[in-house]
Amino acid sequence: MRKVVLLALVLVLLGGFGTATAQDKVTLEFWGGWTGPDGAIMQALVDQYNAEHPDVEVRLTIQAWSPLFDSFIAAASAGESPDIMAMHPQETAMFINLDLIEPVDDIIAQSEVFKQDNYVPKAWELQFYDGKMYAFPFDLGVHGLYYNVALFEEAGIDAPPSNAEEFLEAARLLTKDANGNHPGDPNFDPNNIAQYAINMHTNHHGFYQWYSLYNQLGGQLLSEDGKACAMDLDKATQAWQWLQDLVYVHYAAPQGQTDYARDFLSGRTAMLIDGPWQIPAMQAAAAESGFQWATAPYPTIFDEPAVWGSGHNFTLPKLADPEKRDEAIAFIEWLAENSFDWLASGQLPIRLDLIESPEVVALEGRQPFVDMLENQELLPNIPQFSQIFASNAPTPMMVMAQRILLEQADVRSTVENACNEITAILSMP
């Protein structure tokens, strides 16, 4: 009887210790907008961290970026926040202005992981606003050119286009109607095109393509004081006209396209402008069907190399539980130290030890994107970012892009209207 009582007491004590352990586990809420294959890779990293750190449970919440930011603001209005908020460098000013994220200068100063000399200079510099550092850098990304190797060989094209002349010739050879005729041929039927040369974004990436071309012309978007639109109408019109003409004059890109990656993988388009995050889909198609693909730098259509780019970083919301701050920082540092595994998502490295490593150089399709990083142009980091550039609302960015690319609107007047709207937004108190 005594043994039974002792055994029962031991079980109660063990059960009590088990309950205490569960209660002591720190739960971190981690929000990000990786809605493609990259989301599964981030979840795998989170799962690995949780397995290696039984005293911490990181919970990843994924939602498309613009709605995610709306949710972040709504949560803050209710007095709540995630412990870690992922975003892009060009969006931090918006949340700094709302007093929703903390500076991280003091944390960086004590970190053994986040050291300036370990990072690509631009990746580090992008985390600052008004002289303070507000985010931990994680990766960068730029647009590049994907091309169908088999269709290039069939068309007799030896190399991907790198300038305007090469691009238009490749576009002509890669565009054909149901009878095999190309634009410019006497019997070419623009109403019965079987294969297009390239995609044409009708979402926010259409604007990003314009931003690349406009920067190739040396264009400036905002005034130096950030209080007005400073678009050069001639250069802005020239850049948009190039994109519009690909659809309506050269017939090289479909009008009203929605599924860009699928059209490329099916052979409906022979080239695709997109970011390195499409690499996992290309690799999967190659493994499944033998699809032949390759990448090249974004073409320099105008004066100087330039390409739209962005990246991901991590911020610490002000309304997060301060008792969990050390665990949040430890997780962010772990992600930085394990960022090679993140490269499976297609994103580009920013740690110098990774960029220079043979393992990264050997990654399929990455090098042309890495080579373009020095020409990366990000959208301006301003408090009114969502009012001008958000993709889930009729912002000047979206209205301008869709009117020009979907409706074949007059380019110059559309640009002028957008510029006036941007100035009006920036002028609001």
C-alpha positions in Angstrom: 0.0 0.0 0.0 2.8 2.3 0.9 4.5 1.7 -2.5 1.2 2.5 -4.3 1.0 5.8 -2.4 4.6 6.7 -3.2 4.1 5.9 -6.9 1.0 8.0 -7.0 2.9 10.9 -5.4 5.7 10.5 -8.0 3.2 10.6 -10.8 1.6 13.7 -9.4 5.0 15.4 -9.1 6.0 14.4 -12.6 2.7 15.7 -13.9 3.2 18.9 -12.0 6.6 19.4 -13.5 5.2 18.6 -17.0 2.5 21.3 -16.5 5.1 23.9 -15.4 7.2 23.1 -18.4 4.3 23.7 -20.8 3.3 26.9 -19.0 6.9 28.2 -19.2 7.1 27.7 -23.0 7.3 31.1 -24.7 5.0 31.5 -27.7 6.1 33.9 -30.4 3.7 35.3 -33.0 5.5 35.8 -36.3 3.8 37.4 -39.3 4.9 37.4 -42.9 3.5 37.7 -46.4 5.1 34.7 -48.2 2.1 33.3 -50.0 4.0 31.3 -52.6 6.4 28.3 -52.3 8.5 30.6 -50.1 5.9 30.3 -47.4 6.4 26.6 -47.1 10.1 27.1 -46.8 9.7 29.6 -44.1 7.3 27.3 -42.3 9.9 24.5 -42.5 12.5 26.9 -40.9 10.0 27.7 -38.2 9.4 24.0 -37.6 13.1 23.3 -37.4 13.6 26.1 -34.9 10.7 24.8 -32.7 12.2 21.3 -32.7 15.6 22.6 -31.7 14.2 24.9 -29.0 11.5 23.1 -27.0 11.1 26.0 -24.7 9.9 28.3 -27.5 7.0 27.9 -30.0 7.1 30.2 -33.0 3.7 30.5 -34.7 3.9 31.7 -38.3 0.9 33.6 -39.7 1.0 34.1 -43.5 -1.2 36.5 -45.5 -0.6 38.5 -48.7 1.5 41.5 -47.9 -1.0 44.4 -48.3 -3.8 42.7 -46.4 -1.2 41.6 -43.8 -0.3 45.2 -43.1 -4.0 46.1 -42.8 -4.3 43.3 -40.2 -1.2 44.6 -38.4 -2.6 48.1 -38.1 -6.0 46.7 -37.0 -4.3 44.6 -34.3 -2.4 47.6 -33.1 -5.6 49.6 -32.9 -6.9 46.9 -30.6 -3.7 47.1 -28.4 -2.1 43.9 -29.8 0.8 43.0 -32.1 2.7 40.1 -33.3 6.1 39.6 -31.7 7.9 39.7 -35.0 6.7 41.5 -38.1 8.3 40.8 -41.5 8.0 43.6 -44.2 10.0 45.2 -47.0 12.6 48.0 -46.5 10.5 50.5 -48.4 7.5 50.1 -46.1 9.1 50.7 -42.7 8.6 54.5 -42.8 4.8 53.9 -42.9 4.9 52.0 -39.6 7.5 54.3 -38.0 5.2 57.2 -38.7 2.4 55.3 -37.0 4.7 54.6 -34.1 4.2 50.8 -34.5 7.8 49.5 -34.7 10.8 49.9 -32.5 14.4 51.1 -33.4 16.9 48.3 -33.1 20.2 50.2 -32.9 20.9 49.1 -29.3 20.1 45.5 -30.1 22.3 45.5 -33.2 25.2 47.1 -31.2 25.1 44.0 -28.9 24.5 41.4 -31.5 27.2 38.9 -32.5 25.2 38.0 -35.6 24.1 41.3 -37.1 27.4 43.1 -37.9 27.6 45.6 -40.7 30.8 44.2 -42.2 29.0 40.8 -42.7 26.4 42.3 -45.1 26.1 43.8 -48.6 26.2 47.6 -48.0 22.9 48.3 -49.6 21.1 45.6 -47.6 22.4 47.2 -44.4 21.7 50.8 -45.4 18.1 50.1 -46.3 17.2 49.3 -42.7 17.7 53.0 -41.6 15.2 55.8 -41.5 16.1 59.3 -40.2 19.4 58.1 -38.9 18.0 55.2 -36.9 18.0 51.5 -37.7 14.5 49.9 -37.5 14.9 46.5 -39.0 17.1 43.4 -39.3 18.0 42.6 -42.9 17.2 39.2 -44.3 17.3 39.1 -48.1 17.0 41.1 -51.3 15.3 40.4 -54.6 15.1 41.9 -58.1 13.4 41.3 -61.3 15.2 39.2 -63.9 14.5 37.4 -67.1 13.5 33.7 -67.3 13.5 32.1 -70.8 12.4 28.8 -72.3 15.6 27.2 -73.7 13.7 24.9 -76.1 11.7 27.8 -77.6 14.8 29.9 -78.0 16.6 27.1 -79.8 13.5 26.5 -82.0 13.5 30.2 -82.9 17.2 30.2 -83.6 18.1 32.7 -80.8 21.5 32.0 -79.4 21.4 34.1 -76.3 18.8 36.0 -74.1 18.3 39.7 -75.1 20.3 42.3 -73.2 19.2 45.5 -74.9 16.3 47.0 -76.8 17.3 46.0 -80.3 18.0 42.4 -79.3 14.8 42.3 -77.3 12.5 43.4 -80.1 14.1 41.0 -82.5 13.7 38.1 -80.1 10.1 39.2 -79.4 9.3 39.1 -83.1 10.8 35.6 -83.5 9.2 34.2 -80.4 5.7 35.5 -81.2 3.7 33.5 -83.7 0.1 33.0 -84.7 -1.7 29.7 -85.1 -0.2 29.3 -88.6 3.4 30.0 -87.5 3.5 33.6 -88.8 5.4 36.3 -86.9 4.5 40.0 -86.4 5.6 41.8 -89.6 4.8 38.8 -91.8 2.2 39.5 -94.5 -0.3 37.0 -93.1 0.3 37.4 -89.4 -3.1 37.2 -87.5 -2.9 39.3 -84.2 -6.3 37.9 -83.2 -5.1 34.3 -83.3 -1.7 34.3 -81.5 -0.6 30.8 -80.3 2.7 31.9 -78.6 3.7 35.2 -77.1 7.3 36.3 -76.5 6.9 37.5 -73.0 4.4 38.1 -70.2 2.9 41.4 -69.3 1.9 42.0 -65.6 -1.4 43.7 -65.0 -0.9 43.8 -61.2 1.6 45.9 -59.2 4.5 44.2 -61.0 3.5 46.0 -64.2 4.3 49.2 -62.3 7.5 47.7 -61.1 8.5 47.0 -64.7 7.9 50.6 -65.5 9.9 51.7 -62.5 12.9 49.7 -63.9 12.7 51.3 -67.3 12.1 54.8 -65.8 15.2 54.4 -63.7 17.1 53.2 -66.8 16.3 56.7 -68.2 17.5 58.4 -65.0 14.0 59.4 -63.9 13.2 60.7 -60.5 9.9 59.8 -58.8 9.6 62.2 -55.9 11.0 65.6 -55.0 14.1 65.7 -52.7 11.9 66.8 -49.8 9.4 64.1 -50.5 6.5 66.5 -50.7 5.7 66.3 -54.4 5.7 64.1 -57.4 8.8 64.8 -59.5 8.2 62.6 -62.5 9.8 63.7 -65.8 6.7 63.3 -68.1 8.8 62.7 -71.2 10.8 59.9 -69.6 7.9 58.4 -67.7 5.9 58.4 -71.0 8.7 56.8 -72.9 9.0 54.0 -70.3 5.3 53.2 -70.2 5.0 53.5 -74.0 7.6 50.8 -74.4 5.5 48.4 -72.2 2.2 49.3 -73.8 3.6 48.8 -77.3 4.8 45.3 -76.4 1.1 44.4 -76.1 -0.7 46.5 -78.7 1.9 47.3 -81.4 4.4 44.4 -81.3 1.8 41.8 -80.1 4.6 40.3 -78.1 2.7 40.1 -74.8 -0.9 39.1 -74.0 -3.4 41.7 -73.0 -5.1 41.1 -69.6 -2.8 38.3 -68.6 -3.3 37.0 -65.0 -1.3 33.7 -64.5 2.2 34.7 -65.6 4.2 31.7 -64.3 1.7 29.1 -65.6 1.7 30.7 -69.1 5.5 30.5 -69.1 5.6 26.9 -67.9 3.0 25.9 -70.5 4.8 27.5 -73.3 2.2 30.2 -74.0 5.0 32.8 -73.3 8.6 32.2 -74.1 10.0 34.7 -71.6 9.0 35.8 -68.1 9.9 38.9 -66.2 9.7 38.1 -62.5 11.8 37.7 -59.3 14.0 34.8 -58.0 11.1 33.5 -56.0 9.9 31.8 -59.1 13.0 29.5 -59.2 11.4 26.8 -57.0 8.5 26.5 -59.5 10.9 26.3 -62.4 12.9 23.5 -60.7 9.7 21.6 -59.9 8.6 21.8 -63.5 12.0 20.6 -64.7 11.9 17.7 -62.4 8.4 16.8 -63.3 8.3 17.3 -67.1 11.9 18.1 -68.2 11.0 21.8 -68.7 14.2 23.6 -69.9 14.6 27.0 -68.4 17.4 29.5 -67.7 17.8 33.0 -66.3 19.4 36.2 -67.5 19.8 39.8 -66.1 17.0 42.2 -66.6 17.6 43.8 -70.1 18.9 47.3 -70.3 16.4 48.8 -72.7 17.4 52.4 -72.2 20.4 54.3 -71.0 21.8 52.7 -67.9 21.2 49.3 -66.1 18.5 49.5 -63.5 15.9 47.1 -62.1 13.2 47.2 -59.6 14.0 45.4 -56.4 12.9 44.8 -52.9 13.7 42.6 -50.0 12.6 41.2 -46.6 13.5 42.3 -43.2 12.2 41.8 -39.6 10.9 44.4 -37.3 9.9 44.4 -33.6 6.4 45.9 -33.0 6.1 48.3 -30.1 2.9 46.7 -28.8 4.5 43.2 -28.5 5.0 41.6 -25.1 8.3 43.0 -23.8 8.8 39.8 -21.8 9.3 37.9 -25.1 11.7 40.3 -26.7 14.8 38.3 -26.0 13.3 35.2 -27.5 12.2 37.1 -30.5 15.7 38.5 -31.1 17.2 35.0 -30.6 14.8 33.6 -33.3 15.7 36.4 -35.8 19.4 35.8 -35.2 18.9 32.1 -35.8 17.1 32.8 -39.1 20.1 35.0 -40.1 22.6 32.3 -39.3 20.5 29.7 -41.2 19.7 32.0 -44.1 21.3 29.6 -46.6 18.3 27.3 -46.1 16.1 30.2 -47.0 17.8 30.5 -50.4 15.7 27.4 -51.4 12.9 29.9 -51.7 14.7 31.6 -54.6 15.5 34.8 -52.6 19.0 36.3 -52.8 21.7 36.3 -50.1 22.9 39.4 -48.5 25.5 38.0 -46.2 28.9 38.3 -47.8 30.1 34.9 -46.6 27.1 33.3 -48.5 27.4 35.4 -51.7 31.1 34.4 -52.0 30.6 30.8 -51.2 30.8 28.0 -53.8 27.5 26.7 -52.6 25.6 29.8 -53.6 27.5 30.2 -56.8 26.4 26.7 -57.7 22.7 27.4 -57.1 20.7 27.1 -60.3 19.5 30.3 -61.8 20.6 32.6 -59.1 23.7 34.3 -60.4 22.0 36.7 -63.0 19.8 38.0 -60.1 22.8 38.4 -57.8 24.6 40.3 -60.6 21.7 42.7 -60.8 21.8 43.6 -57.1 24.1 46.5 -57.7 21.5 48.0 -60.1 18.6 47.6 -57.7 16.1 50.4 -57.4 13.6 50.3 -54.5 10.5 52.4 -54.2 10.8 55.4 -51.9 10.5 54.6 -48.2 7.9 57.2 -47.2 5.1 57.4 -44.6 2.4 57.6 -47.4 3.7 54.4 -49.0 0.4 52.5 -48.8 -1.6 55.4 -50.1 0.5 55.6 -53.3 1.9 52.1 -53.9 -0.5 49.6 -52.2 -1.5 46.8 -54.6 -4.9 46.0 -53.0 -6.5 49.4 -53.5 -7.0 51.9 -56.4 -3.8 53.7 -55.6 -2.1 56.0 -58.2 0.4 53.1 -58.9 -2.4 50.6 -59.7 -4.6 52.9 -61.6 -1.8 54.1 -63.8 -0.5 50.6 -64.6 -3.9 49.1 -65.3 -5.2 52.0 -67.4 -2.1 51.9 -69.6 -1.7 48.1 -69.9 -5.3 46.9 -69.7 -7.2 49.8 -71.3 -4.6 51.1 -73.7 -5.1 54.6 -72.3 -3.2 57.6 -73.5 0.1 57.3 -71.7 1.1 60.9 -71.2 -2.2 62.1 -69.8 -2.4 59.0 -67.5 1.1 59.7 -66.2 0.2 63.3 -65.6 -2.9 62.4 -63.7 -1.1 60.0 -61.5 1.6 62.5 -60.8 -1.0 65.0 -59.7 -2.6 62.5 -57.4 0.7 61.6 -55.8 1.4 65.3 -55.1 -2.0 65.7 -53.6 -1.4 62.7 -51.3 2.0 63.9 -50.3 0.7 67.4 -49.6 -1.9 66.2 -47.1 -1.2 67.3 -43.5 
